[in-house]
């Protein structure tokens, strides 16, 4: 391949090698269209003749198909067997096997060493998945949401500019009224910040309030993605046990010091317990005495079935130590990445500055659409409908478990939420992986509870039974019943009844 124009031969060779590499690693899939020679030449600053020669050589070597008057495409069977890029890890945390790579920061090194769960896998046809977290796409209020988006688009603003990092003021006003009505929260719009899901709220808290080595008290078992955030910033996790009433506040006093406490008081994750008012007050008194921040994750607060709402930690806080975190991921969709936080007055400017540095602000269009749903009552109606749907699914799961596994299991977390914890007293916790594998062979996915326990919270000599976290938000009654039947068969295979 040659070119006599201004020494472009080397650039053409580099472009040829680039296309071959991208075809080899699957970036350009079989049948994928390539840009026209004119467009690619303009994009890369090359002559059209050079690009045409590259395409001709790729076609001659069997990598692309070209036809007169038609777009060039990657040829079938073009990719060779060996990938160009070697990796040392799976889908999450994939890094190139490069011995000359620069060093990571301390934060980066800690993140690299974490085993983060891949939640992107989906069930295959015929498989019944009791995953906790995702919602059913059919439950999303599609028509209502589209109407709100269209209304937003019709209200085009004359100026397209960055917004307040705390979020769209219309949404913050609507959310202020919503939280007052549904959670009894009193806050100003300045204290409200719209974030990209509760995970970003936790990251901002860790980034602004923690230094490496700072102790952070957490529930054990608990929400591991929160734990990972704090660990990534170098925090020293102090694990506090959980019982049928939530966080064991009596254990807090044994901590010599603590910079922060992370708690899920409304629906403890994963055990589903509810923190009573006495423990809430004791927790806040401890935080005031230790000058510790309290992160109140209002997880699953919309799904209450047999428990009355209790005053939030934020509404009881008189010292300005509580940061309240909530999300729309469990009522609308986690894909919207919409969450919020209420921060103490003295932290408003600091958190706003950090949000501006992080990503400026959350996407404006979806914020304005959600504001419309809150203002006209559509969101409230949707939540009430979802609460009825999820309670019916929970009842179906409980009935199926009682029908197929009565006497072999104990259930926990029925008062609220989108999942149950199912304990199997006859099996040790070490049997959880075997049970999950056997269930998988029968076409049902279940999730052991053990990964939600922090390793530093395990006490010598303590034993506990096997447990499963079983979500039901994706499933309907028939699938739930069949999935539990298969699970009971899996349990019989690894632990036959006497």
N, C-alpha and C positions, 0 to 999 in steps of 0.2 A: 504494500500500500504506500503510495507516494503522493506528495503535494509539493508544488513549486512556488507556493505563494507565501512569502515572508517567513519561511522556516516553520510552517505549521505542522510539519510531519510529526514532530514529537507530541504536539497537542492532540493530533488525530489518533496517534497510537495510544495515548493515555485515555482518550474517550472510548476507543475500541475495547481496551482492557477493562474499563469501568463497566461497560455494558455486559461484557462476558461475566464479570464478577457478580453483578446484580442479578443476572439470569441464573447463575449458579446457586446463589444463596436464597433464591425464591422471591427477592424483592420485586422483580418483574416476572409475574406468573405467566404460564403458558396461555397464549391468546391475548395477553395484555397489549393494548395499543401503544405505540411509541409516538412521540411528538413528530410533527413534520420536520423535514430538514431545514426549512426556512425558520420555523419557530425555535428549534434547538440551536441553530446558528446564532440567532439574535440573543437567546438566553445565555449562551456560553461565550459569546464574543468571538466566535470562529467564522470563517467564511463558509458559505453554503456548500461550496465545492468540497471542502474538507469533510463536512458532515455527510454529504452524499457518498463520498468514498468510504467512510466508516460504515455506513449502512450497506453499501455494496459488499464490503468484505464480510460483515456479519451474515449477510444472506448467503454468500458463497460458502461460508463455513457452516451453514445450517442452523444458525442461531435465531434468525428471524425470517419471516416470509414477507416478501414484497411483491406487490402487484401494481401495475400502472393505474393511476387514478384512485387507488385505495390506500388506506392507512397501513403502515407496516406494523406487524404484530410478532410477538415472541413465538417461535416455532414449537410445535409439539415435540417433546423429547429433547429439547435443547439443553436442559440443565444436566451437567455431568454428575456422576455419583458422589463426588467428594465436595463437601461445602468449603467455601473459601475461609469463613470465619469460624475458628474453633472457640468453644466456650468451656467454662469450668463449672457452671452451675445451671440449674433449671431455669424455667421461665421467669421466676422472680429472682432478682439479684444476679442476672446473667452478666458476666464480664468477659472481655476478650482475654485470651491466654497470651498476654504480652509481657515478656520479662522486663521491658524497658518502660513500663507505665509509671507515671509519677505517683507520689504517695497520696494517700487519702488523708483527710483531716481526722481528728479523733472521733468526731461525730460520724463521719463516713465509715471509719473502721468499725465502729460499734454497729452501725446499720448493716454493714456487709456481713457481720457475724450472726445476724438475726435470722431465724427460720420463720419467715412470715407466711401465713397460710394463703394459698392461692384460692381465691373465691370465684375465679372466672370459669370453672368447669361447669358444664351443664349435664343433666341426666340424659342418657341415651334413651331411644324409644323403648317403652315398656318398663323402664326403671322408675321406681317410686322413691322420691328424694325427700327425706325429712329434714332438710337443711333449715337452719335458723338464720334469719337476716333478710333474704330476698322476699319481695312481694310478688303476687301473681299479676302479670301484665293485664289480664282481663279485668282486674279490679280498679285499674287506673281510670279516673274520670276524663276520658279522652275528649268527648265532645265539649264538656265544660271548659277544659283546659284550652282547647283550640279556639273556642269563642273568646276567652280572655286574651289569648295571644293575638288574635285578629283585632280585637279592640285596642290593644296596645300599639299594634302596627298602624292603625288608623290615626293614632294620636302622635304622629311623628313630631319630635321636637325640632325647633329650628337650628339647634346647636348640638352637634355630636361631640361630647367632651367627656373626660373622666368625671366620675361622681364622687361624692363623699365616701371615703374608705369604709365608713361604718355601714354604708348601704343606702339604698333608695329611701328617701324620707317618707314617701307614701306607704311603703311596706312597713317601715318602722312605726309609723303612726297606727296602721291597722294592726300590727303585731302587739303594740302596747295595749290597745283595747282588748285584743283577743286574750292575752295573758292575764289581764286583770279579770276578765269574765270567767275564764276556765281554770286558772291556777291561783287566783287571788294575789297576783304579783303587782306591786306598785313600783314603777320605775319610770324614768324620763326617757324620751326618745334618744337623748344623747348617750344614755347608758347602754342602749341596744346596739348590737353590731351584727350585721348579716355576714355569715361566713360560708365557706364551701364545705358544708357538712360539719358535724360535731368533731370530726377528726382534725380539721383545721383549727377549731377552737382549742382543742387540747394541745396542739402543737404551739399555738401562740402563748398559751399559759406556760408551757414548759420553757419556751424560748425566753420569755420575759421575766419569769419568776423563779427559775432554777439555775443554779451553778453546779458544775460537776462535783459530786460528793454529797450534795444536799439530800437529806432523808425525805422520802415521800411515803406516807402511809397509804396502803391500798387494801382493798378487800381481797380475800383469798378463800375460794376461787373468785375470779373477777374478769373484767373485760381486758383481754390480753393486748388488744391494739392500743389501749390507753397505757398499759404498763410498758409496752414497747416504746411509745413516744417518750416517756419519762426516762427510760433506760438509755435511749439514744442520746439524750442530753447529759448522761452521766450520773443520773440520780441513783441514790441508794434506796431500793425499795424495802419498806418495812411492812411485812404482811400481817394483816389483822384477820382473825377468823370470822366466819359468817355462820349464824345459826338461823333458826326459824323466824327470828325477828330482825334479821339483817346484820349489819356490822356490829361486832362485839365491842361496844364503846368502852366497856370496862378494861379492855386490853390497851386502849390508847394511853392510859396513864403510865404504863410501863416503858413507853418510849422516852428516851432522855431528851430528845429534841426532834422537831419535825418542821420542815419548811412548807409542806403541803399535805393535804389529805384529799384523795380522790374517792368519791362515794356515789353509789346509785341508790338513793334512799327510797324512791317511789316504786321501783321494780328491780330488785337486786339482780345483777347479771352474774352468773346464770341461774341461781337458785330460786329467784322469783319472790323472795321475802320482802316484807314491807317494814320500813323503819318506823317504830312507834314514836309518838310525840315525846315521851320521856327520854328516849335515846337521842332524839334530834336536839333537844335542849342540852343534854349532857355533852354531845359532840361540839356544839357551838361554844359552850363554856370552856371546854378543853382548848379549842382553837383560839379563843380570846386570850386564855392564860398563856398559851405557847406562842402567840402571835403568828399563827400558821394560816396559810390560805386554804380555803375549802373549795374544791371544784365539785359542784352539785350537777351530776349528769342526770337530767330528767328523762331517763331512758324509758320508753314505752308508756309514758304517763297517760296517753290517750286510751289505752286498752285496760280499763278496770272493769272487772266482772262481778266480784263479790267483796270488794273492799271500798270503803268510802274515801274520798280524797282527803288528804292530810295537809296541813300547812307546810309549804315548801321551806327548805332551809333559808332561802333568800328572804322570804317574808318574815322569818323569825330573827334574822340577823340584825343586831343593833350595833355591831362593831365595824361593819364594812369589810368583812373578811370572806364573804361568799361570792363566788363567780358561778352564775347559773348558766347551764349549757343545754340547748334543746335542738331538735332536728325535725325536718319534714320527711326524712328518709323512710320512716316507718308508717307514714300515713299517705304520702303521695308516691314518691319513688326515690331510691338512693341515687338514681342516675341524674336527678336534677341538681344534686350537690347543693342543697339549700339547708342551712342551719342558722342558729342564732346564739348569741350569748349576751348576758346582762352583767356588766362589770361595775364595780364600785366607782363612785364619782372620781376618786383620786387616780384611777387607772385609765380613765376614758381617753385622754390625750395620748398616753403611751401606747395603748392598744391600737388606737386609730393610726398612729405613725407606723407601727409595726405592720399593720394590715396594708397600708399604702406601699411599704417597701416590699411586701410579700407578693401581692398580685393586684395592687391598686384597689380593686373592689370586686365583688361578685358580679356575674353577668346581669346587666340591667333589665333586659327584656323579661326574663323569668321572674325577677323580683317584682316588676310592675304587674305581671300577670297574676302572681300570687296575691298581691295587694288587692286586686279586684275581687278575687275569690273570697278573701277574708272580709272585705267590705260588704259584699252583697249576700253573705251568708252561705255561699256555695261550699266553702271549705268546711264549715260546721256541719252541714248536711252530709257531706261526704264522710267525715269522721264518724258520725253516728251510724251511717250505713256500714262502714268498715268495722266498727265495733260489733255490730250484730253479726256480720259475716264471720269474723274471726272467733267470736264466742261460739257460734254454731260449729265451726271447724274444731275448736277445742273440745266441745262436748262429744263430737264424733270420735275424736282420738281417745278420750277418756273411756267412752263406751267400748271401743274396740279393744283397748288394753284390758279392761275388766273382763271382756268376753273371752279373750284368748290367753291372757297371762295372769288371771286372778290367782292370788296366793303366791306368785313368784316375784312380784314387783311391788315397789312403793313409788307413789307419784308425789312430786313437789312442784310448787309454783302455779297452782291452778287459779289463784285469785286475779291474775292479770297477765298481760303480755301476749307474745306470739309463739311461745314454746313452753314445753314442760321438761322437767328433769325426771327421768325414770331410773330408779335405783333397783339393782338386782342383788338382794342380800346374799344369795347363795354363791355368787361369783365374786372373786377378788378383783380389784381394779386392774390387775395385770392381765385379766382375761378380756378387757375391752377390745384390743386390736383383733383378737381372734373372732370375737362376736361380730365386729364390723365387717371383717373379711368374709365370714360365712354368710352374713346377710347380703353382702354384695354379690356373692355367687347366686343368690336367689332373687336378685333383681331389686334390692332395696338398699338405699343408702341411709346409714345412721352414723351419729357423731359422738365419740367418746367424750366424757366430761373431763378426763384427766388433763388434757392440754390446757385447760383453763385454770389449773392450779399452778401457782408459781413454785418453782423448785426450792426457793429459799424458805418457803413457808411450811415445808414438810418436816414434821417432828419425828424423831427416832421412835420406833415402836408403834407409831400410829398406823392403823390400817383402816381401810374403808372399802365398801363394796363397789362393784362395777356400776357405772352410771352412764346414761346416754342423754344428750340434749336433743330433744325431738321437736322440731319446728313444724308448724301446720299451715302457715300462711299461703303456701303454694298449692295446697291440695284440696280436693273436694272429698265428700263423704266416702264415695266408693273406693277411691284410691287410698284413703286413710285406712279403711277396713282391710283392704287387700294387703297393704304394706305391713300392717301389724300382724296379719296372719302369717306372712312370710317371715317376719321377725321372730315370731313364736317358734316357727319351724327351725330357724337358725339357732335359737337358744336350745331347743331340744337336741340338736345335733352336737353341740359342744358341751352341753350339760344335761344329759337325759334325766328325767324325773325318776326318783327312787321307786 
